[in-house]
Amino acid sequence: YPSGNLAIIVTRQRDRLICIVQEDEPKTTKIRALFQSDGRSTCYYPNGDEWINMSIQGGQYLDQAGNRVRRWMWPNLSPGPHVPLSPIFISLNRHVGVRILAQDKIFVSFLAMGRQAKFNTGTKVQASAASQLPPPTRLCEDELLLLAFRVRILQLFDRMRGCLSFPSSEQWNKLQPPTYLMTQAVKILELCMAADISDELRSSIRAIVNA
């Protein structure tokens, strides 16, 4: 961002690529969106509530009250008639926008100081490949909370190291967290989506890892 805060991260986790969009804030690693090369993606409202969620089958668009506004299925991945996708464009903030045109045409655009960068985070998942994906790991509520607090504690330790290494607050406030902490936060959010837990607990866990 023009402020110097990190906006977009692209990292590899085993055989997957993950694109992470962060909020323009110096003292947080709040995740505004994450896009994965296996077809799963999520965008969040500024308060951390889910905005758009996509999987290998399709996606849904929620309003800020949690009501489903739109739902669609990707062509050729589900038997029977499917609900087509009408193009979607959202602004995560004044610099980052997301445009969803098709499963393999999901664009993240970054605009600042008259210059633009665009990433295509979409992917074409074949029906045969989709049917072979293993079921997501499901954890209980206590396990998810423990994982979230563990990441939060590691984030605080990292900030403490920054304070000791750079006594000037202007310097350590600009330090970016390690990539492994961002990856762990993303993994916990994935597990929350797969788990059978309440929306209130899911929101609480998002708030913990994004604090």
C-alpha positions as CSV (number, residue, x, y, z in Angstrom):
1,Y,0.0,0.0,0.0
2,P,1.2,3.6,-0.3
3,S,1.4,3.5,3.5
4,G,4.1,0.9,3.2
5,N,1.9,-1.9,4.7
6,L,2.0,-5.2,2.8
7,A,-1.1,-5.6,0.7
8,I,-0.9,-8.9,-1.3
9,I,1.1,-12.0,-0.5
10,V,1.5,-15.1,-2.8
11,T,2.9,-18.1,-1.0
12,R,3.1,-21.9,-1.6
13,Q,1.8,-24.5,0.8
14,R,2.9,-27.9,-0.4
15,D,1.3,-28.3,-3.9
16,R,-1.0,-25.3,-3.5
17,L,-0.6,-21.6,-4.2
18,I,-2.3,-19.2,-1.9
19,C,-3.0,-15.5,-2.6
20,I,-3.7,-13.5,0.6
21,V,-5.0,-9.9,0.7
22,Q,-4.3,-8.0,3.9
23,E,-6.0,-4.8,5.2
24,D,-4.0,-1.6,5.1
25,E,-3.3,-1.4,8.8
26,P,0.2,-1.3,10.5
27,K,-0.6,-3.2,13.7
28,T,-2.6,-6.1,12.4
29,T,-2.5,-9.0,9.9
30,K,-6.2,-8.8,9.3
31,I,-7.0,-11.0,6.2
32,R,-9.5,-9.5,3.8
33,A,-9.4,-12.3,1.2
34,L,-7.6,-15.6,0.4
35,F,-7.6,-17.4,-2.9
36,Q,-6.3,-21.0,-3.3
37,S,-5.2,-22.9,-6.4
38,D,-7.4,-25.8,-5.4
39,G,-10.5,-23.8,-6.1
40,R,-11.4,-22.6,-2.6
41,S,-11.5,-18.9,-1.9
42,T,-13.1,-16.5,0.7
43,C,-13.5,-12.7,0.9
44,Y,-14.3,-11.0,4.2
45,Y,-16.1,-7.8,5.2
46,P,-14.0,-5.2,7.2
47,N,-15.5,-6.6,10.4
48,G,-14.3,-10.1,9.5
49,D,-17.7,-11.5,8.5
50,E,-17.8,-13.7,5.4
51,W,-18.6,-11.9,2.2
52,I,-18.0,-14.4,-0.6
53,N,-17.1,-18.0,-0.3
54,M,-16.2,-20.2,-3.3
55,S,-15.4,-23.9,-3.6
56,I,-14.8,-26.4,-6.4
57,Q,-18.6,-26.7,-6.8
58,G,-19.7,-23.1,-6.8
59,G,-20.0,-20.1,-4.5
60,Q,-22.2,-17.8,-2.5
61,Y,-22.4,-14.1,-1.8
62,L,-23.6,-13.0,1.7
63,D,-24.7,-9.6,2.9
64,Q,-23.3,-8.0,6.1
65,A,-26.2,-9.6,8.1
66,G,-25.1,-13.1,7.0
67,N,-28.0,-13.5,4.6
68,R,-27.3,-15.2,1.3
69,V,-27.8,-12.7,-1.6
70,R,-26.6,-14.9,-4.4
71,R,-25.6,-18.5,-5.0
72,W,-24.2,-20.2,-8.1
73,M,-22.7,-23.4,-9.4
74,W,-19.7,-23.7,-11.8
75,P,-20.6,-25.3,-15.1
76,N,-19.9,-29.0,-15.8
77,L,-19.1,-29.8,-12.1
78,S,-22.5,-30.7,-10.8
79,P,-25.1,-33.0,-12.3
80,G,-28.4,-31.5,-13.5
81,P,-29.2,-27.9,-14.1
82,H,-26.9,-25.3,-12.5
83,V,-27.3,-21.7,-11.4
84,P,-25.1,-19.6,-13.7
85,L,-22.8,-16.9,-12.3
86,S,-23.5,-13.2,-13.0
87,P,-20.3,-11.2,-12.9
88,I,-19.4,-9.9,-9.4
89,F,-17.2,-7.0,-8.5
90,I,-16.4,-5.9,-5.0
91,S,-14.0,-3.4,-3.5
92,L,-12.1,-4.8,-0.4
93,N,-10.8,-1.3,0.2
94,R,-9.9,1.8,-1.8
95,H,-6.9,0.0,-3.4
96,V,-7.9,-3.7,-3.9
97,G,-10.8,-5.0,-5.9
98,V,-12.0,-8.5,-6.8
99,R,-13.8,-9.4,-10.0
100,I,-15.4,-12.8,-10.4
101,L,-16.3,-13.8,-14.0
102,A,-15.8,-17.5,-14.1
103,Q,-14.1,-20.3,-12.1
104,D,-10.8,-19.7,-14.0
105,K,-11.3,-15.9,-14.2
106,I,-11.1,-14.5,-10.7
107,F,-9.1,-11.3,-10.8
108,V,-7.5,-9.4,-7.9
109,S,-6.6,-5.9,-8.9
110,F,-4.4,-3.5,-7.0
111,L,-4.4,0.2,-7.9
112,A,-2.3,2.9,-6.2
113,M,-0.5,6.1,-7.2
114,G,-1.6,5.7,-10.8
115,R,-0.2,2.2,-11.2
116,Q,-2.1,-1.1,-11.4
117,A,-1.3,-4.8,-10.8
118,K,-3.7,-7.6,-11.6
119,F,-3.6,-11.2,-10.6
120,N,-5.8,-14.1,-12.0
121,T,-6.4,-16.3,-9.0
122,G,-9.0,-18.5,-10.7
123,T,-8.4,-22.1,-11.6
124,K,-10.2,-24.7,-13.7
125,V,-10.9,-27.8,-11.6
126,Q,-12.1,-30.8,-13.6
127,A,-15.1,-32.8,-12.4
128,S,-13.0,-36.0,-12.1
129,A,-10.4,-34.2,-10.0
130,A,-13.0,-32.6,-7.8
131,S,-14.6,-36.0,-7.0
132,Q,-11.2,-37.3,-5.8
133,L,-10.5,-34.6,-3.3
134,P,-10.3,-35.9,0.3
135,P,-12.9,-34.7,2.7
136,P,-11.8,-31.7,4.8
137,T,-10.4,-32.3,8.3
138,R,-13.0,-31.6,10.9
139,L,-12.1,-30.5,14.4
140,C,-14.2,-29.9,17.5
141,E,-14.8,-26.4,18.9
142,D,-12.2,-26.6,21.6
143,E,-9.5,-27.7,19.2
144,L,-10.2,-24.9,16.8
145,L,-10.1,-22.3,19.7
146,L,-6.8,-23.8,20.9
147,L,-5.3,-23.5,17.4
148,A,-6.5,-19.9,17.0
149,F,-5.1,-18.9,20.4
150,R,-1.8,-20.6,19.6
151,V,-1.5,-18.5,16.4
152,R,-2.4,-15.3,18.4
153,I,0.2,-16.1,21.0
154,L,2.9,-16.6,18.3
155,Q,1.8,-13.3,16.7
156,L,2.3,-11.5,20.1
157,F,5.7,-13.2,20.6
158,D,6.7,-12.0,17.1
159,R,5.7,-8.4,18.0
160,M,7.7,-8.6,21.2
161,R,10.8,-9.6,19.3
162,G,10.2,-6.7,17.0
163,C,9.9,-4.3,20.0
164,L,13.2,-5.6,21.4
165,S,15.0,-5.5,18.0
166,F,13.7,-2.1,17.0
167,P,12.9,0.1,20.1
168,S,11.5,2.8,17.9
169,S,7.8,2.2,17.5
170,E,7.8,3.7,14.0
171,Q,10.1,0.9,12.9
172,W,8.6,-2.2,14.5
173,N,5.1,-1.1,13.6
174,K,6.1,-1.5,9.9
175,L,7.5,-5.0,10.3
176,Q,5.5,-7.7,8.5
177,P,4.7,-11.0,10.3
178,P,6.4,-14.2,9.2
179,T,4.9,-16.0,6.3
180,Y,4.4,-19.2,8.4
181,L,2.0,-17.3,10.8
182,M,-0.1,-16.1,7.9
183,T,-0.2,-19.6,6.5
184,Q,-1.4,-21.0,9.9
185,A,-4.0,-18.3,10.1
186,V,-5.3,-19.2,6.7
187,K,-5.4,-22.9,7.6
188,I,-7.5,-22.2,10.7
189,L,-10.0,-20.2,8.7
190,E,-10.2,-23.2,6.2
191,L,-10.9,-25.6,9.1
192,C,-13.6,-23.3,10.5
193,M,-15.4,-23.4,7.2
194,A,-15.3,-27.2,7.2
195,A,-16.3,-27.6,10.8
196,D,-19.9,-27.9,12.1
197,I,-19.8,-24.9,14.5
198,S,-21.9,-21.9,15.1
199,D,-21.5,-18.7,13.1
200,E,-20.8,-16.9,16.4
201,L,-17.8,-19.1,17.2
202,R,-16.6,-18.9,13.6
203,S,-16.6,-15.1,13.9
204,S,-14.8,-15.3,17.2
205,I,-12.0,-17.5,15.8
206,R,-11.6,-15.1,12.8
207,A,-11.3,-12.2,15.3
208,I,-8.6,-14.0,17.3
209,V,-6.4,-14.8,14.4
210,N,-7.0,-11.4,12.7
211,A,-6.5,-9.4,15.9
